[in-house]
């Protein structure tokens, strides 16, 4: 059973406003800590409580947070090293790649890797993704899952799961990436990992948040936007990259959501780039917990909105579905297609009002 909306709101308000968390009693302290951990905020909470003698925080909770903070640091450093190892491995074979999401952010945009925990490592193969996958499998990585936009591979050295992407989101090709622009603006971190520019990261995060997850994320995933937007960005470049990928609508949805959830600062020059938000989004912005796990995303509606200007491509890709796996029977594949049609039909026949 997940945390209540009231608890999620308390944690959200704390991270958004920066005030010290002050639960009313030890039980609330434990529940608050558990919710913060679920939302990737272990290190943030441990830092907030370090040296702060708050009587309502039981020592057992504080000790557990400190231990969890250490584990998060170890795990994230291991996964970061996995990303570097994979990038170097592919580069040696003439295959360019760049990390995505938390993998790209943890080393540079956060106080420490522990402040941006991640469940897996996301790496985008910029060219010949099937060759990259085959090379990794030959090196001992084990394929454990396949999606239409990525392969999940288990690291033989035990550092975690690698998601090797050939597209930032599902429906590959719907939001095309400018590979040469991505590569030409890359930057190297202090640890030697080569990552995308901040502007590219904002676009990719927006597509991932809107199209892949229907704007329902963990708090730390929304913090990704804030950490990027707190630094100077090239608004003209951001606009050009968003337009090139067809991501201007997704960018508007995601930045408005990030501002509502964690007070991500949207500078006036960025605000001017954003198309007007639809009415359904405005309603959710007034209740920020509706944009946080474990809320249920309105995935079809958000995807339909984000695909504005390329909806025929979206329909064709969605109705075709991912390549059928051998273990999926033709009957089950046909049923899955019918389910997709049923979900999309209301939006195509009765498009949502703005």
Secondary structure, DSSP 8 states (H G I E B T S, - for coil): ----HHHHHHHHHHHHH------SSHHHHHHHHHHHHHTT-HHHHHHHHTT---TTS-HHHHHHHHHHHHHHHHHHHHHHHHHHHHHHHHHTTT--EEE-HHHHHTTTTSSSGGGG--SSEEEEE-S-HHHHHHHHHHTT-EEEEE-SSEEEEE-TTSS-EEEEESSSSSSTTTT---HHHHHHT-EE-TTS-EE--HHHHHHHHHHIIIIITTT-B-HHHHHHHHHHHTS---HHHHHHHHHHHT-HHHHHHHHHHHHHHH-----HHHHTTS----HHHHHHHTSGGGGBTTS---HHHHHHHHTTT-HHHHHHHHHH-S---TTS-HHHHHHHHHHHHHHHHHHHHS----
